[in-house]
Amino acid sequence: MENAPVAEKRRTVGRPPRIAADQIVDVARRIIREEGVEAVSMRRVAKEVGATPMALYHHVRDKDELLLLTLRGMAATFPRPALPDDPRDRVLATSVHMHAILSEVDWVIDVLSLGDLTDKGALWMPEEIIDSAVACGLTPEQAIHAYRTIWYVVYGALVFRRAEARRAADPGRRRFFPTFVTEEDATELPRLAALSDRWEEVTAQYDVAGQLAAVVDGLLGQRG
């Protein structure tokens, strides 16, 4: 007696797995946090979401648009502070808030460093700083320059903080400044030589808000 033929399973050709835009953004954000913005590529993100690069292009046109999407909505996750009535104080309060929220999501700094990518929801901060600076007597041109200076201070403070964190994570790394400044350098570098032993102690007391207040007062002093 012949065995009855075994029915072969029909092989079905399925569609490629569907990917959601938020899945793409989440992967891109993780790569930036862990490896930096240079590690992000359409091919890398596609591989990690289990899709082809071509499938990614149905959601984003290029890497720049992908990076822009990683910023979208970030500012909205932090409630706006209640700002004071005095325009000088509004400039300072907004500047301190800008530093505070970027401290919480410091990977954003890598994306912002590209220059023209930003979260549209965060634009209320430069708008507020510029408008309040004009209310303090600066021309619109001076107000724009004042905002840029404030941004450089905020950005620089965060970049250096991240660098310090990386150095702290490598306790075996050889330290140079300020330890290589000794008494032998006192003639040429009298201040640094005198302060080198206390440098770490003093810099640990650095108060961003206090220094931003000094910067804001200096910038607003240009009015008139």
C-alpha positions as CSV (number, residue, x, y, z in Angstrom):
1,M,0.0,0.0,0.0
2,E,1.4,3.3,-1.0
3,N,1.8,6.0,1.6
4,A,-0.5,8.9,1.0
5,P,1.4,11.9,-0.2
6,V,2.3,14.3,2.5
7,A,0.9,17.8,1.8
8,E,3.7,20.3,1.5
9,K,3.3,23.4,3.4
10,R,2.7,26.3,1.1
11,R,5.4,28.9,1.3
12,T,3.9,32.3,1.5
13,V,5.7,35.3,0.5
14,G,5.1,37.9,3.2
15,R,5.6,41.6,3.1
16,P,8.8,43.1,4.7
17,P,8.2,43.9,8.3
18,R,6.6,47.3,8.8
19,I,8.5,49.8,10.7
20,A,7.2,52.8,12.5
21,A,8.7,56.3,12.5
22,D,9.0,56.4,16.3
23,Q,10.9,53.1,16.2
24,I,13.4,54.6,13.7
25,V,13.8,57.7,15.9
26,D,14.3,55.6,19.1
27,V,17.1,53.6,17.5
28,A,18.8,56.8,16.2
29,R,18.6,58.4,19.6
30,R,20.2,55.4,21.2
31,I,23.0,55.3,18.8
32,I,23.7,59.0,19.4
33,R,23.7,58.5,23.2
34,E,26.0,55.6,23.1
35,E,28.3,56.3,20.2
36,G,27.8,59.9,19.0
37,V,26.2,61.4,16.0
38,E,28.9,60.3,13.6
39,A,27.8,56.7,14.2
40,V,24.3,57.3,12.8
41,S,23.7,56.3,9.2
42,M,20.7,55.2,7.2
43,R,22.2,51.8,6.7
44,R,23.0,51.3,10.4
45,V,19.5,52.4,11.6
46,A,17.8,50.2,9.0
47,K,19.8,47.2,10.1
48,E,18.9,47.7,13.8
49,V,15.2,48.1,13.1
50,G,15.3,45.0,10.9
51,A,14.6,46.7,7.6
52,T,16.3,47.7,4.4
53,P,17.8,51.2,3.9
54,M,15.2,51.6,1.1
55,A,12.4,51.0,3.6
56,L,13.8,53.8,5.8
57,Y,13.5,56.3,2.9
58,H,9.7,55.9,3.0
59,H,9.9,57.7,6.4
60,V,12.9,60.0,6.1
61,R,14.6,61.5,3.1
62,D,18.2,61.5,4.4
63,K,20.4,61.5,7.5
64,D,19.8,65.2,8.2
65,E,16.0,64.7,8.4
66,L,16.5,61.7,10.6
67,L,18.6,63.7,13.0
68,L,16.0,66.5,12.9
69,L,13.4,63.9,13.9
70,T,15.6,62.8,16.9
71,L,15.2,66.4,18.3
72,R,11.5,66.8,17.7
73,G,9.5,67.0,20.8
74,M,12.4,67.0,23.2
75,A,11.8,70.5,24.5
76,A,8.2,69.8,25.1
77,T,9.1,67.1,27.7
78,F,10.3,69.9,30.0
79,P,7.6,72.3,31.2
80,R,8.3,76.0,30.6
81,P,9.4,77.9,33.7
82,A,7.3,80.7,35.0
83,L,9.3,83.7,33.8
84,P,9.7,87.0,35.8
85,D,8.3,90.3,34.6
86,D,11.7,92.1,34.4
87,P,13.2,91.6,30.9
88,R,16.7,91.2,32.3
89,D,15.6,88.5,34.6
90,R,13.7,86.9,31.8
91,V,16.8,86.7,29.7
92,L,18.7,85.0,32.6
93,A,15.9,82.7,33.6
94,T,15.5,81.4,30.0
95,S,19.3,81.0,29.7
96,V,19.5,78.9,32.9
97,H,16.5,76.8,31.7
98,M,18.1,76.2,28.4
99,H,21.2,74.9,30.2
100,A,19.2,72.8,32.6
101,I,17.2,70.9,30.0
102,L,20.2,70.2,27.8
103,S,22.0,68.9,30.9
104,E,19.2,66.3,31.1
105,V,19.5,65.2,27.5
106,D,23.1,66.1,26.7
107,W,23.2,63.8,23.7
108,V,21.2,66.5,21.9
109,I,24.4,68.6,22.0
110,D,25.9,66.3,19.4
111,V,23.1,67.0,17.0
112,L,22.9,70.7,17.7
113,S,26.6,71.0,17.0
114,L,25.8,70.5,13.3
115,G,24.5,74.1,13.3
116,D,21.2,74.2,11.6
117,L,19.2,71.4,13.1
118,T,17.0,72.1,16.1
119,D,13.7,71.2,17.7
120,K,11.1,73.8,16.6
121,G,9.5,73.4,19.9
122,A,12.6,74.8,21.6
123,L,12.6,78.0,19.6
124,W,10.6,79.8,22.2
125,M,13.9,80.2,24.1
126,P,15.9,82.2,21.6
127,E,12.7,84.1,20.8
128,E,12.3,85.0,24.5
129,I,16.0,85.9,25.0
130,I,16.1,88.1,21.9
131,D,12.7,89.8,22.6
132,S,13.7,90.5,26.3
133,A,17.1,91.8,25.2
134,V,15.3,94.3,22.9
135,A,13.0,95.2,25.8
136,C,16.2,96.0,27.7
137,G,17.3,98.5,25.1
138,L,19.4,96.4,22.7
139,T,18.9,96.7,19.0
140,P,17.6,93.6,17.3
141,E,21.1,93.0,15.8
142,Q,22.7,93.3,19.3
143,A,20.0,91.1,20.7
144,I,20.8,88.3,18.2
145,H,24.5,88.6,19.0
146,A,23.7,88.5,22.8
147,Y,21.7,85.3,22.3
148,R,24.6,83.7,20.3
149,T,27.0,84.6,23.1
150,I,24.7,83.1,25.7
151,W,24.3,80.0,23.5
152,Y,28.1,79.6,23.2
153,V,28.5,79.7,27.0
154,V,25.7,77.1,27.5
155,Y,27.0,74.9,24.8
156,G,30.6,75.2,25.9
157,A,29.8,74.4,29.5
158,L,28.0,71.2,28.5
159,V,30.7,70.1,26.1
160,F,33.3,70.4,28.8
161,R,31.1,68.7,31.3
162,R,30.8,65.7,29.0
163,A,34.5,65.7,28.5
164,E,35.1,65.7,32.3
165,A,32.7,62.7,32.6
166,R,34.6,60.8,30.0
167,R,37.9,61.5,31.8
168,A,36.4,60.4,35.1
169,A,35.3,57.1,33.6
170,D,38.9,56.3,32.9
171,P,40.7,56.6,36.2
172,G,43.9,55.2,34.8
173,R,44.2,58.1,32.3
174,R,47.3,60.3,32.9
175,R,46.3,63.8,34.0
176,F,48.2,66.8,32.5
177,F,46.7,70.2,33.3
178,P,47.0,71.6,35.9
179,T,49.5,69.2,37.4
180,F,52.2,69.9,34.9
181,V,52.2,73.6,35.9
182,T,54.8,73.8,38.7
183,E,56.8,76.4,40.6
184,E,59.3,76.4,37.8
185,D,56.7,78.0,35.6
186,A,55.9,80.8,38.2
187,T,57.9,83.4,36.3
188,E,56.0,83.0,33.0
189,L,52.7,81.7,34.5
190,P,52.5,83.3,38.0
191,R,48.7,83.0,38.4
192,L,48.4,79.4,37.1
193,A,51.4,78.3,39.2
194,A,49.9,79.8,42.3
195,L,46.5,78.2,41.7
196,S,47.4,74.8,40.3
197,D,47.1,73.1,43.6
198,R,43.6,74.5,44.1
199,W,42.4,74.3,40.5
200,E,40.2,71.3,41.0
201,E,38.7,72.6,44.2
202,V,37.9,76.0,42.7
203,T,36.5,74.7,39.4
204,A,34.3,72.3,41.3
205,Q,32.6,75.4,42.7
206,Y,31.7,76.7,39.3
207,D,28.2,78.0,39.2
208,V,26.7,78.2,35.7
209,A,23.7,80.3,36.7
210,G,26.0,82.8,38.5
211,Q,28.3,83.1,35.5
212,L,25.4,83.4,33.1
213,A,24.1,86.3,35.2
214,A,27.5,88.0,34.8
215,V,27.4,87.4,31.0
216,V,23.8,88.6,30.7
217,D,24.6,91.8,32.6
218,G,27.7,92.5,30.4
219,L,25.7,91.9,27.2
220,L,22.8,94.1,28.3
221,G,25.3,96.8,29.2
222,Q,25.7,97.4,25.5
223,R,22.4,99.2,25.3
224,G,22.0,102.9,24.7
